[in-house]
Amino acid sequence: MGIENKYCLTVNILSFNRKELLRQNLTNLVKFNSVKLKIIVVDNGSTDGTVEMIQSNFPEVELIALESNIGISAWNYGFKELTTDYCLVLDDDTLISEKSLVDLLEFTFKNNCDIVYPKNINPITGTDFTIDCPFGIILFWGCCVLISKKIITSLKGFDKNIFIWEHELEFSIRALGRGFKIAHVSDIICYHFSGANSSKTVRNNKFNTQIRNHFYITAKFFTGWYKILIMINLIVKIILASIKNGYHFKHPKTLYKAYKLGKMNRMEIPFEIQKIYKDNYIFFVSPLYLKIKYSLRAKFYEDRKKYYP
């Protein structure tokens, strides 16, 4: 990318009923001077006055107001309006400083990356959302991530069959399968005002949705013994989570439907990429995660060198 347009960037924000947090986000972004921003907000059918707030207070923001909530694939509407070489994808409840954004861009250009994300921290609780994936590689944290236009064009955005949660994993598998590069910059911070207080019901619903999406992803990408191993891990995780956390899977038939849908959307990825994710799927589905994640992580970083120059 040439120097003359290095600091031109499209920002694609997804919003849903978090008017005041979105106001804070936009108030911050419109003050940036060293980065020329085209700001897009895709509203997922908010009912709290979000659309009216944007129209009244931020006329410079391009608003795409959807009639109903279609989940994370709503970001794809913003991708259609992408006019720069990179797009900053944001949740409505995030806050990134101008300096952090410039640093993120500089890292991206210097290392020729396709997906780059910073450390994501809740400033109220101190929660580090990226602690389990400190070096990126097979996954990114989607509330604040820089994505190249070429990868968005190649992959055609997020999978519409995933309403929420695990869309980053599905996108990452497709990205690495086509030779794109994922990176994490741990010394750059984005604040994410999320996850402070979740009830058991909310956590249970999230668990149900995540398991459903894992079944879909497994059927979509994996074959043979790899697929069987992952499915076994998923089933064991369901059982242990019900014992340890009191979770219950509300609709077992949804797993079959998700698996069937994944097969219908089957996509071939290189065998070596399947192996990478099979070997490291422990990050996402294995009940033994806490005990052996660090040894597996170290091995993966060594293996990774074979795939990145």
Short mmCIF file of the C-alpha atoms (twelve columns), coordinates in Angstrom:
data_MODEL
# 
_entry.id   MODEL 
# 
loop_
_atom_site.group_PDB 
_atom_site.id 
_atom_site.type_symbol 
_atom_site.label_atom_id 
_atom_site.label_alt_id 
_atom_site.label_comp_id 
_atom_site.label_asym_id 
_atom_site.label_seq_id 
_atom_site.Cartn_x 
_atom_site.Cartn_y 
_atom_site.Cartn_z 
_atom_site.pdbx_PDB_model_num 
ATOM 1   C CA . MET A 1   0.000   0.000   0.000  1 
ATOM 2   C CA . GLY A 2   1.367   3.446   -0.889 1 
ATOM 3   C CA . ILE A 3   2.282   6.009   1.725  1 
ATOM 4   C CA . GLU A 4   -0.273  8.504   0.397  1 
ATOM 5   C CA . ASN A 5   -3.248  6.388   1.482  1 
ATOM 6   C CA . LYS A 6   -1.742  4.330   4.283  1 
ATOM 7   C CA . TYR A 7   -4.013  5.932   6.864  1 
ATOM 8   C CA . CYS A 8   -7.286  5.595   4.989  1 
ATOM 9   C CA . LEU A 9   -9.468  3.020   6.680  1 
ATOM 10  C CA . THR A 10  -13.039 1.758   6.670  1 
ATOM 11  C CA . VAL A 11  -14.566 1.045   10.091 1 
ATOM 12  C CA . ASN A 12  -17.418 -1.472  10.117 1 
ATOM 13  C CA . ILE A 13  -19.399 -1.463  13.386 1 
ATOM 14  C CA . LEU A 14  -22.235 -3.848  14.225 1 
ATOM 15  C CA . SER A 15  -24.794 -2.517  16.697 1 
ATOM 16  C CA . PHE A 16  -27.735 -3.949  18.577 1 
ATOM 17  C CA . ASN A 17  -29.482 -2.199  21.486 1 
ATOM 18  C CA . ARG A 18  -26.361 -0.669  23.053 1 
ATOM 19  C CA . LYS A 19  -27.022 2.937   22.197 1 
ATOM 20  C CA . GLU A 20  -24.886 4.599   24.857 1 
ATOM 21  C CA . LEU A 21  -21.883 2.339   24.344 1 
ATOM 22  C CA . LEU A 22  -22.127 2.933   20.593 1 
ATOM 23  C CA . ARG A 23  -22.342 6.691   21.229 1 
ATOM 24  C CA . GLN A 24  -19.107 6.444   23.236 1 
ATOM 25  C CA . ASN A 25  -17.476 4.443   20.454 1 
ATOM 26  C CA . LEU A 26  -18.472 6.878   17.695 1 
ATOM 27  C CA . THR A 27  -17.626 9.987   19.742 1 
ATOM 28  C CA . ASN A 28  -14.123 8.586   20.080 1 
ATOM 29  C CA . LEU A 29  -13.682 7.641   16.406 1 
ATOM 30  C CA . VAL A 30  -14.898 10.875  14.801 1 
ATOM 31  C CA . LYS A 31  -12.153 12.809  16.639 1 
ATOM 32  C CA . PHE A 32  -9.312  10.916  14.941 1 
ATOM 33  C CA . ASN A 33  -6.999  13.127  12.875 1 
ATOM 34  C CA . SER A 34  -4.106  10.949  11.716 1 
ATOM 35  C CA . VAL A 35  -6.377  8.273   10.240 1 
ATOM 36  C CA . LYS A 36  -8.981  9.164   7.633  1 
ATOM 37  C CA . LEU A 37  -11.945 7.006   8.541  1 
ATOM 38  C CA . LYS A 38  -15.002 5.971   6.623  1 
ATOM 39  C CA . ILE A 39  -17.295 4.864   9.446  1 
ATOM 40  C CA . ILE A 40  -20.140 2.462   8.755  1 
ATOM 41  C CA . VAL A 41  -22.649 1.286   11.355 1 
ATOM 42  C CA . VAL A 42  -24.793 -1.720  10.532 1 
ATOM 43  C CA . ASP A 43  -27.684 -1.740  12.990 1 
ATOM 44  C CA . ASN A 44  -29.262 -5.132  13.620 1 
ATOM 45  C CA . GLY A 45  -32.836 -3.940  14.215 1 
ATOM 46  C CA . SER A 46  -32.246 -2.082  17.491 1 
ATOM 47  C CA . THR A 47  -35.305 -0.934  19.436 1 
ATOM 48  C CA . ASP A 48  -33.572 1.384   21.926 1 
ATOM 49  C CA . GLY A 49  -33.267 4.467   19.714 1 
ATOM 50  C CA . THR A 50  -29.839 3.605   18.303 1 
ATOM 51  C CA . VAL A 51  -30.784 4.519   14.727 1 
ATOM 52  C CA . GLU A 52  -32.235 7.875   15.765 1 
ATOM 53  C CA . MET A 53  -29.162 8.634   17.890 1 
ATOM 54  C CA . ILE A 54  -26.838 8.053   14.935 1 
ATOM 55  C CA . GLN A 55  -28.965 10.119  12.582 1 
ATOM 56  C CA . SER A 56  -29.150 13.031  15.022 1 
ATOM 57  C CA . ASN A 57  -25.610 13.089  16.388 1 
ATOM 58  C CA . PHE A 58  -23.365 11.514  13.763 1 
ATOM 59  C CA . PRO A 59  -24.423 12.625  10.268 1 
ATOM 60  C CA . GLU A 60  -20.943 11.778  8.958  1 
ATOM 61  C CA . VAL A 61  -21.497 8.097   9.776  1 
ATOM 62  C CA . GLU A 62  -22.900 5.847   7.050  1 
ATOM 63  C CA . LEU A 63  -25.859 4.000   8.582  1 
ATOM 64  C CA . ILE A 64  -27.224 0.696   7.330  1 
ATOM 65  C CA . ALA A 65  -30.392 0.006   9.332  1 
ATOM 66  C CA . LEU A 66  -31.696 -3.542  9.097  1 
ATOM 67  C CA . GLU A 67  -35.290 -4.347  9.978  1 
ATOM 68  C CA . SER A 68  -34.430 -7.338  12.154 1 
ATOM 69  C CA . ASN A 69  -31.490 -8.949  13.933 1 
ATOM 70  C CA . ILE A 70  -29.715 -11.350 11.558 1 
ATOM 71  C CA . GLY A 71  -26.648 -11.880 13.746 1 
ATOM 72  C CA . ILE A 72  -23.002 -11.461 12.891 1 
ATOM 73  C CA . SER A 73  -23.515 -11.855 9.141  1 
ATOM 74  C CA . ALA A 74  -24.952 -8.316  9.222  1 
ATOM 75  C CA . TRP A 75  -21.319 -7.168  9.084  1 
ATOM 76  C CA . ASN A 76  -21.358 -8.370  5.469  1 
ATOM 77  C CA . TYR A 77  -23.581 -5.411  4.555  1 
ATOM 78  C CA . GLY A 78  -20.822 -3.101  5.738  1 
ATOM 79  C CA . PHE A 79  -18.202 -5.099  3.827  1 
ATOM 80  C CA . LYS A 80  -20.093 -4.342  0.611  1 
ATOM 81  C CA . GLU A 81  -19.337 -0.643  1.171  1 
ATOM 82  C CA . LEU A 82  -15.611 -1.217  1.735  1 
ATOM 83  C CA . THR A 83  -13.515 1.311   -0.215 1 
ATOM 84  C CA . THR A 84  -10.116 0.916   1.476  1 
ATOM 85  C CA . ASP A 85  -7.497  -1.828  1.527  1 
ATOM 86  C CA . TYR A 86  -8.298  -2.696  5.146  1 
ATOM 87  C CA . CYS A 87  -11.408 -2.726  7.304  1 
ATOM 88  C CA . LEU A 88  -11.524 -2.325  11.076 1 
ATOM 89  C CA . VAL A 89  -14.322 -4.571  12.348 1 
ATOM 90  C CA . LEU A 90  -15.722 -3.427  15.706 1 
ATOM 91  C CA . ASP A 91  -18.423 -4.407  18.154 1 
ATOM 92  C CA . ASP A 92  -20.531 -1.469  19.302 1 
ATOM 93  C CA . ASP A 93  -19.235 -1.838  22.871 1 
ATOM 94  C CA . THR A 94  -15.545 -1.300  22.077 1 
ATOM 95  C CA . LEU A 95  -13.142 1.606   22.399 1 
ATOM 96  C CA . ILE A 96  -9.750  1.904   20.691 1 
ATOM 97  C CA . SER A 97  -7.451  4.916   20.939 1 
ATOM 98  C CA . GLU A 98  -6.104  6.697   17.880 1 
ATOM 99  C CA . LYS A 99  -2.539  5.754   18.796 1 
ATOM 100 C CA . SER A 100 -3.481  2.089   19.204 1 
ATOM 101 C CA . LEU A 101 -5.153  2.092   15.801 1 
ATOM 102 C CA . VAL A 102 -2.116  3.693   14.150 1 
ATOM 103 C CA . ASP A 103 0.163   1.147   15.828 1 
ATOM 104 C CA . LEU A 104 -2.100  -1.665  14.644 1 
ATOM 105 C CA . LEU A 105 -1.956  -0.357  11.082 1 
ATOM 106 C CA . GLU A 106 1.822   0.030   11.202 1 
ATOM 107 C CA . PHE A 107 2.240   -3.564  12.381 1 
ATOM 108 C CA . THR A 108 -0.102  -4.785  9.668  1 
ATOM 109 C CA . PHE A 109 1.701   -2.998  6.848  1 
ATOM 110 C CA . LYS A 110 5.154   -3.949  8.106  1 
ATOM 111 C CA . ASN A 111 4.292   -7.641  8.407  1 
ATOM 112 C CA . ASN A 112 1.939   -7.879  5.431  1 
ATOM 113 C CA . CYS A 113 -0.828  -9.483  7.488  1 
ATOM 114 C CA . ASP A 114 -4.393  -10.225 6.431  1 
ATOM 115 C CA . ILE A 115 -6.038  -10.460 9.864  1 
ATOM 116 C CA . VAL A 116 -4.603  -8.605  12.875 1 
ATOM 117 C CA . TYR A 117 -6.161  -8.080  16.271 1 
ATOM 118 C CA . PRO A 118 -5.002  -6.392  19.501 1 
ATOM 119 C CA . LYS A 119 -5.392  -7.436  23.123 1 
ATOM 120 C CA . ASN A 120 -9.024  -7.031  24.203 1 
ATOM 121 C CA . ILE A 121 -9.609  -6.029  27.810 1 
ATOM 122 C CA . ASN A 122 -12.692 -5.111  29.794 1 
ATOM 123 C CA . PRO A 123 -11.507 -1.962  31.632 1 
ATOM 124 C CA . ILE A 124 -14.111 -2.427  34.380 1 
ATOM 125 C CA . THR A 125 -13.472 -6.048  35.322 1 
ATOM 126 C CA . GLY A 126 -9.932  -6.364  34.014 1 
ATOM 127 C CA . THR A 127 -10.917 -9.430  31.981 1 
ATOM 128 C CA . ASP A 128 -8.483  -10.177 29.158 1 
ATOM 129 C CA . PHE A 129 -10.603 -11.759 26.426 1 
ATOM 130 C CA . THR A 130 -7.559  -12.713 24.343 1 
ATOM 131 C CA . ILE A 131 -5.562  -14.505 27.045 1 
ATOM 132 C CA . ASP A 132 -6.298  -17.968 25.634 1 
ATOM 133 C CA . CYS A 133 -5.098  -17.038 22.140 1 
ATOM 134 C CA . PRO A 134 -2.140  -14.730 22.833 1 
ATOM 135 C CA . PHE A 135 -0.485  -15.188 19.454 1 
ATOM 136 C CA . GLY A 136 -3.441  -15.522 17.136 1 
ATOM 137 C CA . ILE A 137 -2.511  -17.965 14.373 1 
ATOM 138 C CA . ILE A 138 -5.608  -20.190 14.299 1 
ATOM 139 C CA . LEU A 139 -8.172  -17.765 15.664 1 
ATOM 140 C CA . PHE A 140 -8.859  -14.073 16.180 1 
ATOM 141 C CA . TRP A 141 -10.999 -12.157 18.649 1 
ATOM 142 C CA . GLY A 142 -13.719 -10.536 16.568 1 
ATOM 143 C CA . CYS A 143 -14.803 -7.525  18.633 1 
ATOM 144 C CA . CYS A 144 -11.837 -5.522  17.282 1 
ATOM 145 C CA . VAL A 145 -9.969  -6.880  14.287 1 
ATOM 146 C CA . LEU A 146 -8.302  -5.461  11.195 1 
ATOM 147 C CA . ILE A 147 -9.118  -7.466  8.052  1 
ATOM 148 C CA . SER A 148 -7.740  -6.913  4.560  1 
ATOM 149 C CA . LYS A 149 -10.033 -6.204  1.639  1 
ATOM 150 C CA . LYS A 150 -8.508  -9.081  -0.320 1 
ATOM 151 C CA . ILE A 151 -9.486  -11.617 2.342  1 
ATOM 152 C CA . ILE A 152 -13.009 -10.193 2.640  1 
ATOM 153 C CA . THR A 153 -13.371 -10.414 -1.132 1 
ATOM 154 C CA . SER A 154 -11.934 -13.924 -1.236 1 
ATOM 155 C CA . LEU A 155 -13.984 -15.349 1.646  1 
ATOM 156 C CA . LYS A 156 -17.116 -13.254 0.997  1 
ATOM 157 C CA . GLY A 157 -17.490 -12.245 4.624  1 
ATOM 158 C CA . PHE A 158 -18.841 -14.137 7.615  1 
ATOM 159 C CA . ASP A 159 -20.905 -17.319 7.369  1 
ATOM 160 C CA . LYS A 160 -24.622 -16.512 7.529  1 
ATOM 161 C CA . ASN A 161 -25.303 -19.933 9.089  1 
ATOM 162 C CA . ILE A 162 -23.648 -18.818 12.328 1 
ATOM 163 C CA . PHE A 163 -25.855 -16.316 14.121 1 
ATOM 164 C CA . ILE A 164 -23.446 -15.557 16.963 1 
ATOM 165 C CA . TRP A 165 -20.316 -17.023 18.582 1 
ATOM 166 C CA . GLU A 166 -17.583 -19.083 16.896 1 
ATOM 167 C CA . HIS A 167 -17.852 -17.109 13.648 1 
ATOM 168 C CA . GLU A 168 -14.194 -16.174 14.140 1 
ATOM 169 C CA . LEU A 169 -13.195 -19.836 14.211 1 
ATOM 170 C CA . GLU A 170 -15.111 -20.624 11.023 1 
ATOM 171 C CA . PHE A 171 -13.632 -17.571 9.278  1 
ATOM 172 C CA . SER A 172 -10.110 -18.406 10.503 1 
ATOM 173 C CA . ILE A 173 -10.251 -21.951 9.134  1 
ATOM 174 C CA . ARG A 174 -11.231 -20.647 5.709  1 
ATOM 175 C CA . ALA A 175 -8.559  -17.945 5.889  1 
ATOM 176 C CA . LEU A 176 -5.681  -20.232 6.818  1 
ATOM 177 C CA . GLY A 177 -6.940  -22.802 4.319  1 
ATOM 178 C CA . ARG A 178 -6.393  -20.257 1.552  1 
ATOM 179 C CA . GLY A 179 -2.981  -19.179 2.772  1 
ATOM 180 C CA . PHE A 180 -3.876  -15.927 4.526  1 
ATOM 181 C CA . LYS A 181 -1.975  -14.745 7.593  1 
ATOM 182 C CA . ILE A 182 -3.469  -14.188 11.070 1 
ATOM 183 C CA . ALA A 183 -1.568  -12.259 13.738 1 
ATOM 184 C CA . HIS A 184 -2.094  -10.946 17.259 1 
ATOM 185 C CA . VAL A 185 -0.350  -7.878  18.721 1 
ATOM 186 C CA . SER A 186 -0.377  -8.285  22.487 1 
ATOM 187 C CA . ASP A 187 1.030   -4.842  23.345 1 
ATOM 188 C CA . ILE A 188 -1.791  -2.953  21.601 1 
ATOM 189 C CA . ILE A 189 -5.034  -2.695  23.564 1 
ATOM 190 C CA . CYS A 190 -8.686  -2.310  22.636 1 
ATOM 191 C CA . TYR A 191 -11.229 -1.937  25.424 1 
ATOM 192 C CA . HIS A 192 -14.278 -4.175  25.260 1 
ATOM 193 C CA . PHE A 193 -17.133 -3.367  27.645 1 
ATOM 194 C CA . SER A 194 -18.686 -6.812  27.620 1 
ATOM 195 C CA . GLY A 195 -19.169 -9.913  29.734 1 
ATOM 196 C CA . ALA A 196 -19.158 -8.244  33.137 1 
ATOM 197 C CA . ASN A 197 -22.327 -9.850  34.476 1 
ATOM 198 C CA . SER A 198 -23.753 -12.963 32.858 1 
ATOM 199 C CA . SER A 199 -26.488 -15.014 34.495 1 
ATOM 200 C CA . LYS A 200 -26.388 -18.798 34.503 1 
ATOM 201 C CA . THR A 201 -29.196 -18.794 31.958 1 
ATOM 202 C CA . VAL A 202 -27.199 -16.565 29.621 1 
ATOM 203 C CA . ARG A 203 -24.092 -18.726 30.052 1 
ATOM 204 C CA . ASN A 204 -26.118 -21.872 29.386 1 
ATOM 205 C CA . ASN A 205 -27.627 -20.396 26.233 1 
ATOM 206 C CA . LYS A 206 -24.170 -19.370 25.055 1 
ATOM 207 C CA . PHE A 207 -22.855 -22.872 25.725 1 
ATOM 208 C CA . ASN A 208 -25.734 -24.390 23.729 1 
ATOM 209 C CA . THR A 209 -25.080 -22.043 20.807 1 
ATOM 210 C CA . GLN A 210 -21.333 -22.633 20.823 1 
ATOM 211 C CA . ILE A 211 -21.722 -26.409 20.807 1 
ATOM 212 C CA . ARG A 212 -24.227 -26.154 17.966 1 
ATOM 213 C CA . ASN A 213 -21.771 -24.036 15.966 1 
ATOM 214 C CA . HIS A 214 -18.908 -26.446 16.649 1 
ATOM 215 C CA . PHE A 215 -20.963 -29.291 15.190 1 
ATOM 216 C CA . TYR A 216 -21.660 -27.152 12.131 1 
ATOM 217 C CA . ILE A 217 -17.978 -26.187 11.706 1 
ATOM 218 C CA . THR A 218 -16.788 -29.775 12.202 1 
ATOM 219 C CA . ALA A 219 -19.116 -31.111 9.502  1 
ATOM 220 C CA . LYS A 220 -18.254 -28.240 7.171  1 
ATOM 221 C CA . PHE A 221 -14.475 -28.625 7.186  1 
ATOM 222 C CA . PHE A 222 -13.258 -31.901 8.681  1 
ATOM 223 C CA . THR A 223 -13.129 -35.402 7.268  1 
ATOM 224 C CA . GLY A 224 -12.491 -38.971 8.383  1 
ATOM 225 C CA . TRP A 225 -10.851 -39.692 11.713 1 
ATOM 226 C CA . TYR A 226 -10.246 -36.011 12.432 1 
ATOM 227 C CA . LYS A 227 -13.975 -35.357 12.344 1 
ATOM 228 C CA . ILE A 228 -14.682 -38.330 14.623 1 
ATOM 229 C CA . LEU A 229 -12.113 -37.209 17.221 1 
ATOM 230 C CA . ILE A 230 -13.553 -33.708 17.360 1 
ATOM 231 C CA . MET A 231 -17.114 -35.013 17.670 1 
ATOM 232 C CA . ILE A 232 -16.080 -37.262 20.576 1 
ATOM 233 C CA . ASN A 233 -14.503 -34.274 22.331 1 
ATOM 234 C CA . LEU A 234 -17.678 -32.266 21.826 1 
ATOM 235 C CA . ILE A 235 -19.907 -34.973 23.287 1 
ATOM 236 C CA . VAL A 236 -17.615 -35.414 26.294 1 
ATOM 237 C CA . LYS A 237 -17.609 -31.667 26.811 1 
ATOM 238 C CA . ILE A 238 -21.417 -31.598 26.873 1 
ATOM 239 C CA . ILE A 239 -21.501 -34.335 29.506 1 
ATOM 240 C CA . LEU A 240 -18.847 -32.769 31.743 1 
ATOM 241 C CA . ALA A 241 -20.326 -29.288 31.445 1 
ATOM 242 C CA . SER A 242 -23.696 -30.605 32.559 1 
ATOM 243 C CA . ILE A 243 -22.062 -32.188 35.618 1 
ATOM 244 C CA . LYS A 244 -19.681 -29.398 36.561 1 
ATOM 245 C CA . ASN A 245 -21.675 -26.304 35.632 1 
ATOM 246 C CA . GLY A 246 -25.218 -27.600 35.645 1 
ATOM 247 C CA . TYR A 247 -25.639 -26.824 31.969 1 
ATOM 248 C CA . HIS A 248 -28.171 -28.758 29.992 1 
ATOM 249 C CA . PHE A 249 -28.501 -29.090 26.264 1 
ATOM 250 C CA . LYS A 250 -32.005 -27.910 25.536 1 
ATOM 251 C CA . HIS A 251 -32.533 -29.222 22.043 1 
ATOM 252 C CA . PRO A 252 -30.305 -32.197 21.105 1 
ATOM 253 C CA . LYS A 253 -31.883 -32.282 17.651 1 
ATOM 254 C CA . THR A 254 -30.200 -28.971 16.904 1 
ATOM 255 C CA . LEU A 255 -26.857 -30.785 16.860 1 
ATOM 256 C CA . TYR A 256 -28.034 -33.111 14.117 1 
ATOM 257 C CA . LYS A 257 -29.485 -30.188 12.177 1 
ATOM 258 C CA . ALA A 258 -26.244 -28.226 12.560 1 
ATOM 259 C CA . TYR A 259 -24.194 -31.205 11.443 1 
ATOM 260 C CA . LYS A 260 -26.454 -31.742 8.432  1 
ATOM 261 C CA . LEU A 261 -26.241 -28.055 7.544  1 
ATOM 262 C CA . GLY A 262 -22.452 -28.200 7.788  1 
ATOM 263 C CA . LYS A 263 -22.360 -31.133 5.358  1 
ATOM 264 C CA . MET A 264 -24.612 -29.214 2.968  1 
ATOM 265 C CA . ASN A 265 -22.113 -26.350 3.043  1 
ATOM 266 C CA . ARG A 266 -19.090 -28.634 2.862  1 
ATOM 267 C CA . MET A 267 -15.859 -26.853 1.941  1 
ATOM 268 C CA . GLU A 268 -12.563 -28.531 1.190  1 
ATOM 269 C CA . ILE A 269 -9.514  -27.261 3.037  1 
ATOM 270 C CA . PRO A 270 -5.963  -28.619 2.680  1 
ATOM 271 C CA . PHE A 271 -5.261  -31.773 4.672  1 
ATOM 272 C CA . GLU A 272 -2.365  -30.130 6.532  1 
ATOM 273 C CA . ILE A 273 -4.692  -27.338 7.644  1 
ATOM 274 C CA . GLN A 274 -7.210  -29.912 8.866  1 
ATOM 275 C CA . LYS A 275 -4.398  -31.473 10.877 1 
ATOM 276 C CA . ILE A 276 -3.419  -28.126 12.413 1 
ATOM 277 C CA . TYR A 277 -6.939  -27.545 13.632 1 
ATOM 278 C CA . LYS A 278 -7.483  -31.147 14.693 1 
ATOM 279 C CA . ASP A 279 -4.287  -31.054 16.755 1 
ATOM 280 C CA . ASN A 280 -5.273  -27.750 18.319 1 
ATOM 281 C CA . TYR A 281 -9.025  -28.078 18.530 1 
ATOM 282 C CA . ILE A 282 -8.276  -28.693 22.198 1 
ATOM 283 C CA . PHE A 283 -8.420  -24.884 22.483 1 
ATOM 284 C CA . PHE A 284 -12.099 -24.946 21.741 1 
ATOM 285 C CA . VAL A 285 -13.731 -28.254 22.567 1 
ATOM 286 C CA . SER A 286 -11.727 -30.547 24.844 1 
ATOM 287 C CA . PRO A 287 -12.562 -30.934 28.542 1 
ATOM 288 C CA . LEU A 288 -8.836  -31.457 29.141 1 
ATOM 289 C CA . TYR A 289 -8.155  -27.928 27.886 1 
ATOM 290 C CA . LEU A 290 -6.929  -26.427 31.145 1 
ATOM 291 C CA . LYS A 291 -4.486  -29.254 31.835 1 
ATOM 292 C CA . ILE A 292 -2.638  -29.557 28.556 1 
ATOM 293 C CA . LYS A 293 -3.296  -26.392 26.561 1 
ATOM 294 C CA . TYR A 294 0.135   -24.881 27.159 1 
ATOM 295 C CA . SER A 295 2.138   -27.900 25.962 1 
ATOM 296 C CA . LEU A 296 -0.003  -28.152 22.839 1 
ATOM 297 C CA . ARG A 297 0.264   -24.428 22.266 1 
ATOM 298 C CA . ALA A 298 4.071   -24.539 22.338 1 
ATOM 299 C CA . LYS A 299 4.087   -27.393 19.813 1 
ATOM 300 C CA . PHE A 300 1.708   -25.560 17.526 1 
ATOM 301 C CA . TYR A 301 3.841   -22.421 17.425 1 
ATOM 302 C CA . GLU A 302 6.775   -24.542 16.332 1 
ATOM 303 C CA . ASP A 303 4.719   -26.322 13.672 1 
ATOM 304 C CA . ARG A 304 3.331   -23.005 12.476 1 
ATOM 305 C CA . LYS A 305 6.695   -21.992 11.020 1 
ATOM 306 C CA . LYS A 306 6.168   -24.505 8.243  1 
ATOM 307 C CA . TYR A 307 3.165   -22.582 6.978  1 
ATOM 308 C CA . TYR A 308 4.308   -18.971 7.339  1 
ATOM 309 C CA . PRO A 309 7.518   -17.671 5.719  1 
# 
